[in-house]
Amino acid sequence: MPITVQDTYLTGYAQGFPGMLADGNTQSRPTGIAADAAGIAFGKAVFSTGVGKQVTATPGTKFKGIVIADSGIVPGLTGTADVHPQYSTMSLLDMGDIWVLAGSNTTKDAAAYVTSAGAFTTTASGNTAIPATFMDAVSSGAPVRLRVVQQ
């Protein structure tokens, strides 16, 4: 009886989703507490509020990391999927590779900035710089890998 061996392979693989880790690094995963009343979505940049470990998605002076997706978050009846509710504890990526949504067209190795609305962009003017670079060239709205470097 012959053994069937796979001889065809996909040429493209599914993209990641916001907050999905894009590397195997298991170090440097600090936690934060969501301060925003509407909660904080997976894959968003967060900044210190200055109150304990509370973080906000509103750009500020101290970047704390990118929110890591958590399959254990179950939204309540009026909750939103893929969002950490206010006062919940969440894991942050402050060094390594993670998937986010591009808020503008990106180019490989371009510096990353966060708009006042929380979108990731390559445009410096009027936006907040974060210690990260885009790892792929994609169109606005597409998933893209972001490399966050140690601060």
Secondary structure, DSSP 8 states (H G I E B T S, - for coil): ----------SS-----TT-B-S---S---EEEE--TT-EETT-EEEE-SSTTEEESS--SSEEEEE---TT----TT--TTEE-TT-EEEEESSEEEEEEBSS---TT-EEEE-TTS-EES--TTSEEEEEEE-S---TTSEEEEEE---
